[in-house]
Amino acid sequence: MTDKINDPVAMWQKMMGEMEKGFNSFANQAMSSPEFSQAMNRAGGVAAGAQKQLGEVMEKYLVTMNLPSREQVTGLAERLQSIEAQIGEIKSLLSQMAASSGISAGLDSAPRPPRTKRPPSGGGAQT
């Protein structure tokens, strides 16, 4: 076995550990300063402003292309869900009314039109 002093892997691990400790102490000192927090606040504000501006530009682009925006599609989906809920309530009320009046046919089975066409009579001879 080789000595720990001459082992290159052990030396590398020790060097990396010391570098990590140094970086952590530097980062902790930097993050505890008020200048760092001010810079981070400014960077966050700039990013939020850029995101808002991009959203406005995208909205204008979609309007120009005659396409709905995400907000409009979400609004349509909410309205559609509301309409579907109302239709479900109407169906249940109609079912209750049909059951109370004694109608046996369900709402899903539509009445069929009367059959007025008759098959040809007799042996198939035409006159």
Residue frames as a rotation matrix with the C-alpha (Angstrom) as fourth column:
MET 1
0.573 0.820 0.000 0.00
0.820 -0.573 0.000 0.00
0.000 0.000 -1.000 0.00
THR 2
-0.221 -0.625 0.749 1.10
0.551 -0.714 -0.433 3.54
0.805 0.317 0.502 -0.64
ASP 3
-0.706 -0.092 -0.702 1.45
0.670 -0.406 -0.621 6.16
-0.227 -0.909 0.348 2.06
LYS 4
0.425 0.903 -0.067 -1.34
0.862 -0.427 -0.272 8.69
-0.274 0.058 -0.960 2.53
ILE 5
0.196 -0.438 -0.877 1.26
0.019 -0.893 0.450 11.43
-0.980 -0.106 -0.167 2.14
ASN 6
-0.767 -0.596 -0.237 2.27
-0.255 -0.055 0.965 10.26
-0.588 0.801 -0.110 -1.34
ASP 7
-0.379 0.711 0.593 -1.26
0.794 0.579 -0.186 9.23
-0.475 0.400 -0.784 -2.47
PRO 8
-0.983 -0.046 0.179 -2.33
0.143 -0.804 0.577 11.63
0.118 0.592 0.797 -5.27
VAL 9
-0.192 0.981 0.033 -6.06
0.427 0.053 0.903 10.92
0.883 0.188 -0.429 -4.77
ALA 10
0.267 0.244 -0.932 -5.85
0.964 -0.071 0.257 11.74
-0.003 -0.967 -0.254 -1.05
MET 11
-0.682 -0.569 -0.459 -3.91
0.547 -0.814 0.195 14.92
-0.485 -0.118 0.867 -1.84
TRP 12
-0.813 0.448 0.372 -6.54
0.155 -0.450 0.880 15.89
0.562 0.773 0.296 -4.43
GLN 13
0.150 0.917 -0.370 -9.39
0.693 0.169 0.701 15.25
0.705 -0.362 -0.610 -1.98
LYS 14
-0.006 -0.230 -0.973 -7.64
0.922 -0.378 0.084 17.31
-0.387 -0.897 0.214 0.70
MET 15
-0.923 -0.381 -0.064 -7.01
0.314 -0.837 0.448 20.18
-0.224 0.393 0.892 -1.72
MET 16
-0.520 0.808 0.278 -10.64
0.241 -0.174 0.955 20.14
0.820 0.563 -0.104 -2.92
GLY 17
0.251 0.593 -0.765 -11.90
0.906 0.135 0.401 20.09
0.341 -0.794 -0.503 0.69
GLU 18
-0.372 -0.481 -0.794 -9.75
0.722 -0.688 0.079 23.12
-0.584 -0.544 0.603 1.56
MET 19
-0.972 0.047 0.229 -10.95
0.140 -0.669 0.730 24.96
0.187 0.742 0.643 -1.56
GLU 20
-0.153 0.987 -0.055 -14.57
0.520 0.127 0.845 24.20
0.841 0.100 -0.532 -0.70
LYS 21
0.169 0.159 -0.973 -14.13
0.975 -0.174 0.141 25.48
-0.147 -0.972 -0.184 2.86
GLY 22
-0.733 -0.527 -0.430 -12.53
0.446 -0.850 0.281 28.68
-0.513 0.014 0.858 1.56
PHE 23
-0.817 0.483 0.316 -15.26
0.139 -0.367 0.920 29.25
0.560 0.795 0.233 -1.00
ASN 24
0.094 0.895 -0.435 -18.01
0.777 0.207 0.595 28.62
0.623 -0.394 -0.676 1.57
SER 25
-0.059 -0.151 -0.987 -16.51
0.867 -0.498 0.024 31.11
-0.495 -0.854 0.160 4.03
PHE 26
-0.950 -0.293 -0.110 -16.12
0.191 -0.820 0.539 33.73
-0.248 0.491 0.835 1.26
ALA 27
-0.557 0.808 0.191 -19.70
0.280 -0.033 0.959 33.17
0.782 0.588 -0.208 0.05
ASN 28
0.169 0.622 -0.764 -21.09
0.957 0.083 0.279 33.41
0.237 -0.778 -0.581 3.60
GLN 29
-0.422 -0.392 -0.817 -19.26
0.605 -0.794 0.068 36.70
-0.675 -0.465 0.572 4.17
ALA 30
-0.994 0.028 0.104 -20.42
0.068 -0.589 0.805 38.09
0.084 0.808 0.584 0.82
MET 31
-0.330 0.943 -0.028 -24.04
0.469 0.191 0.862 37.09
0.819 0.272 -0.506 1.35
SER 32
0.072 0.366 -0.928 -24.18
0.994 -0.101 0.037 38.61
-0.080 -0.925 -0.371 4.82
SER 33
-0.833 -0.424 -0.355 -23.27
0.404 -0.905 0.131 42.08
-0.377 -0.034 0.926 3.52
PRO 34
0.091 0.913 -0.397 -26.06
0.205 -0.408 -0.890 44.60
-0.975 -0.001 -0.224 2.82
GLU 35
-0.303 -0.252 -0.919 -24.52
-0.771 -0.502 0.392 45.38
-0.560 0.827 -0.042 -0.58
PHE 36
-0.997 -0.073 0.021 -25.12
-0.051 0.850 0.524 41.81
-0.056 0.522 -0.851 -1.70
SER 37
-0.388 0.921 0.044 -28.78
0.719 0.331 -0.611 41.89
-0.577 -0.206 -0.790 -0.69
GLN 38
0.124 0.405 -0.906 -29.25
-0.252 -0.870 -0.423 45.24
-0.960 0.281 -0.006 -2.46
ALA 39
-0.640 -0.426 -0.640 -27.67
-0.718 0.035 0.695 43.87
-0.274 0.904 -0.328 -5.62
MET 40
-0.923 0.341 0.181 -29.88
0.367 0.920 0.139 40.78
-0.119 0.195 -0.974 -5.47
ASN 41
-0.068 0.931 -0.358 -32.96
0.461 -0.289 -0.839 42.97
-0.885 -0.222 -0.409 -4.99
ARG 42
-0.065 -0.020 -0.998 -32.01
-0.663 -0.746 0.058 45.06
-0.746 0.665 0.035 -8.01
ALA 43
-0.907 -0.320 -0.275 -31.38
-0.417 0.587 0.694 41.94
-0.061 0.744 -0.666 -10.10
GLY 44
-0.661 0.732 0.167 -34.74
0.635 0.664 -0.394 40.50
-0.399 -0.154 -0.904 -9.06
GLY 45
0.107 0.701 -0.705 -36.49
0.077 -0.713 -0.697 43.76
-0.991 0.020 -0.130 -9.93
VAL 46
-0.396 -0.337 -0.854 -34.82
-0.797 -0.337 0.502 43.90
-0.457 0.879 -0.135 -13.33
ALA 47
-0.999 0.020 0.043 -35.81
0.036 0.905 0.425 40.28
-0.031 0.426 -0.904 -14.03
ALA 48
-0.318 0.946 -0.056 -39.42
0.654 0.177 -0.736 40.93
-0.686 -0.271 -0.675 -12.99
GLY 49
0.093 0.314 -0.945 -39.58
-0.358 -0.875 -0.326 44.04
-0.929 0.369 0.031 -15.17
ALA 50
-0.704 -0.428 -0.567 -38.15
-0.679 0.171 0.714 42.18
-0.209 0.888 -0.410 -18.14
GLN 51
-0.877 0.428 0.218 -40.64
0.436 0.900 -0.015 39.36
-0.203 0.082 -0.976 -17.67
LYS 52
0.005 0.913 -0.408 -43.54
0.392 -0.377 -0.839 41.83
-0.920 -0.156 -0.360 -17.52
GLN 53
-0.074 -0.104 -0.992 -42.32
-0.696 -0.707 0.126 43.62
-0.715 0.699 -0.020 -20.62
LEU 54
-0.948 -0.278 -0.157 -41.92
-0.310 0.679 0.666 40.33
-0.079 0.680 -0.729 -22.49
GLY 55
-0.556 0.813 0.172 -45.48
0.646 0.553 -0.527 39.38
-0.524 -0.182 -0.832 -21.53
GLU 56
0.195 0.624 -0.756 -46.80
-0.054 -0.763 -0.644 42.67
-0.979 0.167 -0.115 -22.89
VAL 57
-0.427 -0.428 -0.797 -44.86
-0.812 -0.207 0.546 42.28
-0.398 0.880 -0.259 -26.15
MET 58
-0.985 0.068 0.156 -46.11
0.113 0.947 0.301 38.70
-0.127 0.315 -0.941 -26.51
GLU 59
-0.192 0.974 -0.117 -49.70
0.514 -0.002 -0.858 39.84
-0.836 -0.225 -0.501 -25.90
LYS 60
0.154 0.201 -0.968 -49.39
-0.554 -0.793 -0.253 42.46
-0.818 0.575 -0.011 -28.65
TYR 61
-0.764 -0.504 -0.403 -47.85
-0.620 0.398 0.676 39.89
-0.180 0.766 -0.617 -30.98
LEU 62
-0.810 0.501 0.304 -50.68
0.469 0.865 -0.178 37.42
-0.352 -0.001 -0.936 -30.39
VAL 63
0.144 0.866 -0.480 -53.28
0.182 -0.500 -0.847 40.14
-0.973 0.035 -0.229 -30.98
THR 64
-0.142 -0.284 -0.948 -51.52
-0.812 -0.515 0.276 41.04
-0.566 0.809 -0.158 -34.23
MET 65
-0.926 -0.267 -0.266 -51.52
-0.371 0.773 0.515 37.40
0.068 0.576 -0.815 -35.32
ASN 66
-0.051 0.999 -0.013 -55.21
-0.884 -0.039 0.465 37.12
0.464 0.036 0.885 -34.31
LEU 67
-0.234 -0.102 -0.967 -54.41
0.229 0.961 -0.156 34.39
0.945 -0.258 -0.202 -31.77
PRO 68
0.804 0.563 0.191 -55.75
-0.063 -0.239 0.969 34.12
0.591 -0.791 -0.156 -28.22
SER 69
-0.201 -0.854 0.480 -53.44
-0.717 -0.206 -0.666 34.78
0.668 -0.478 -0.570 -25.31
ARG 70
-0.751 -0.139 -0.645 -52.97
0.262 0.834 -0.485 32.39
0.605 -0.534 -0.591 -22.39
GLU 71
-0.900 0.430 -0.076 -55.24
-0.120 -0.411 -0.904 34.57
-0.420 -0.804 0.421 -20.25
GLN 72
-0.268 0.833 -0.483 -57.98
-0.962 -0.258 0.089 34.50
-0.050 0.489 0.871 -22.88
VAL 73
-0.284 0.123 -0.951 -57.76
-0.331 0.918 0.218 30.71
0.900 0.376 -0.220 -23.29
THR 74
-0.925 -0.065 -0.375 -57.91
0.320 0.401 -0.858 30.28
0.207 -0.914 -0.350 -19.51
GLY 75
-0.690 0.716 -0.109 -60.98
-0.539 -0.609 -0.581 32.53
-0.483 -0.342 0.806 -19.39
LEU 76
-0.138 0.628 -0.766 -62.65
-0.888 0.265 0.377 30.49
0.440 0.731 0.521 -22.13
ALA 77
-0.568 -0.134 -0.812 -61.90
0.071 0.975 -0.210 27.25
0.820 -0.177 -0.545 -20.28
GLU 78
-0.963 0.234 -0.135 -63.44
0.116 -0.092 -0.989 28.63
-0.243 -0.968 0.061 -17.09
ARG 79
-0.395 0.861 -0.320 -66.55
-0.862 -0.468 -0.195 29.78
-0.318 0.198 0.927 -18.95
LEU 80
-0.215 0.264 -0.940 -66.83
-0.618 0.708 0.340 26.39
0.756 0.655 0.011 -20.65
GLN 81
-0.848 -0.118 -0.516 -66.62
0.284 0.721 -0.632 24.60
0.447 -0.683 -0.578 -17.30
SER 82
-0.799 0.597 -0.073 -69.35
-0.285 -0.483 -0.828 26.85
-0.529 -0.641 0.556 -15.94
ILE 83
-0.173 0.741 -0.649 -71.58
-0.981 -0.068 0.184 26.09
0.092 0.668 0.738 -18.95
GLU 84
-0.431 -0.041 -0.901 -70.95
-0.219 0.974 0.060 22.35
0.875 0.224 -0.429 -18.60
ALA 85
-0.974 0.090 -0.208 -71.88
0.225 0.255 -0.941 22.50
-0.031 -0.963 -0.268 -14.92
GLN 86
-0.513 0.832 -0.211 -75.11
-0.676 -0.543 -0.499 24.33
-0.530 -0.114 0.840 -15.76
ILE 87
-0.144 0.434 -0.889 -75.96
-0.825 0.443 0.350 21.75
0.546 0.784 0.294 -18.44
GLY 88
-0.756 -0.178 -0.630 -75.36
0.130 0.902 -0.411 18.98
0.642 -0.393 -0.659 -15.92
GLU 89
-0.878 0.476 -0.062 -77.75
-0.056 -0.229 -0.972 20.66
-0.476 -0.849 0.227 -13.47
ILE 90
-0.247 0.810 -0.531 -80.38
-0.947 -0.317 -0.043 21.07
-0.203 0.493 0.846 -16.19
LYS 91
-0.362 0.063 -0.930 -80.05
-0.466 0.852 0.239 17.39
0.807 0.520 -0.279 -17.14
SER 92
-0.923 0.005 -0.384 -80.48
0.307 0.609 -0.732 16.27
0.230 -0.793 -0.563 -13.56
LEU 93
-0.653 0.742 -0.148 -83.54
-0.411 -0.513 -0.754 18.52
-0.635 -0.431 0.640 -13.12
LEU 94
-0.143 0.600 -0.787 -85.07
-0.967 0.084 0.240 17.16
0.210 0.796 0.568 -16.34
SER 95
-0.621 -0.126 -0.774 -84.41
-0.092 0.992 -0.087 13.61
0.779 0.017 -0.627 -15.18
GLN 96
-0.943 0.295 -0.152 -86.10
0.186 0.090 -0.978 14.33
-0.275 -0.951 -0.139 -11.86
MET 97
-0.387 0.839 -0.382 -89.08
-0.768 -0.523 -0.371 15.89
-0.511 0.150 0.846 -13.66
ALA 98
-0.233 0.271 -0.934 -89.34
-0.759 0.549 0.349 12.94
0.608 0.790 0.078 -16.04
ALA 99
-0.833 -0.110 -0.542 -89.18
0.186 0.867 -0.463 10.48
0.521 -0.486 -0.701 -13.15
SER 100
-0.835 0.537 -0.124 -91.86
-0.014 -0.247 -0.969 12.32
-0.551 -0.807 0.213 -11.18
SER 101
-0.180 0.807 -0.563 -94.22
-0.914 -0.349 -0.208 12.52
-0.364 0.478 0.800 -14.19
GLY 102
0.307 0.314 0.899 -93.82
-0.195 0.945 -0.263 8.83
-0.932 -0.095 0.351 -14.95
ILE 103
0.756 -0.136 -0.640 -92.10
-0.648 -0.017 -0.761 9.11
0.092 0.991 -0.101 -18.30
SER 104
0.780 -0.430 0.454 -90.02
0.144 0.830 0.539 5.97
-0.609 -0.355 0.709 -18.77
ALA 105
0.660 -0.567 0.492 -87.91
0.634 0.070 -0.770 7.12
0.403 0.820 0.406 -21.72
GLY 106
0.154 -0.710 -0.688 -84.60
0.798 -0.321 0.509 8.62
-0.582 -0.627 0.517 -20.72
LEU 107
0.612 0.031 -0.790 -83.26
-0.188 -0.965 -0.184 11.95
-0.768 0.262 -0.585 -21.89
ASP 108
-0.412 -0.896 -0.164 -80.57
-0.428 0.032 0.903 10.34
-0.804 0.442 -0.397 -23.98
SER 109
-0.678 0.226 0.699 -82.96
0.623 0.682 0.383 8.36
-0.390 0.696 -0.603 -26.17
ALA 110
-0.752 0.387 -0.533 -84.60
-0.509 -0.855 0.098 10.76
-0.418 0.346 0.840 -28.61
PRO 111
0.199 0.880 0.431 -88.04
-0.125 0.459 -0.880 9.90
-0.972 0.121 0.201 -29.98
ARG 112
-0.770 -0.468 0.434 -87.85
0.299 0.337 0.893 8.23
-0.564 0.817 -0.120 -33.37
PRO 113
-0.518 0.606 -0.603 -89.85
-0.797 -0.598 0.084 9.57
-0.309 0.525 0.793 -36.30
PRO 114
0.335 0.712 0.617 -92.71
-0.330 0.702 -0.631 7.42
-0.882 0.008 0.471 -37.59
ARG 115
-0.750 -0.567 0.340 -91.87
0.051 0.462 0.885 5.01
-0.659 0.682 -0.318 -40.36
THR 116
0.159 0.851 -0.500 -93.90
-0.517 -0.359 -0.777 6.08
-0.841 0.382 0.383 -43.40
LYS 117
-0.230 -0.299 -0.926 -92.16
-0.959 0.229 0.164 4.12
0.163 0.926 -0.340 -46.13
ARG 118
0.497 0.466 0.732 -93.56
-0.541 0.826 -0.158 0.66
-0.678 -0.317 0.663 -46.69
PRO 119
-0.627 -0.715 0.308 -91.82
-0.221 0.542 0.811 -2.27
-0.747 0.440 -0.498 -48.37
PRO 120
-0.559 0.424 -0.713 -93.08
-0.802 -0.058 0.594 -3.29
0.210 0.904 0.372 -51.81
SER 121
0.094 0.729 0.678 -96.10
-0.752 0.499 -0.432 -5.62
-0.653 -0.469 0.595 -51.73
GLY 122
0.856 0.516 0.021 -96.54
-0.400 0.689 -0.604 -9.09
-0.326 0.509 0.797 -53.19
GLY 123
0.716 -0.501 0.485 -94.20
0.555 0.831 0.039 -11.02
-0.423 0.242 0.873 -55.44
GLY 124
-0.178 -0.876 -0.448 -92.05
0.342 -0.482 0.806 -8.11
-0.923 -0.010 0.385 -56.40
ALA 125
-0.269 0.133 0.954 -93.81
0.962 -0.012 0.273 -7.36
0.048 0.991 -0.125 -59.72
GLN 126
-0.709 0.011 -0.705 -94.03
0.142 -0.977 -0.158 -3.71
-0.691 -0.213 0.691 -60.59
THR 127
0.153 0.859 0.489 -97.04
0.845 0.143 -0.516 -2.26
-0.513 0.492 -0.703 -62.34
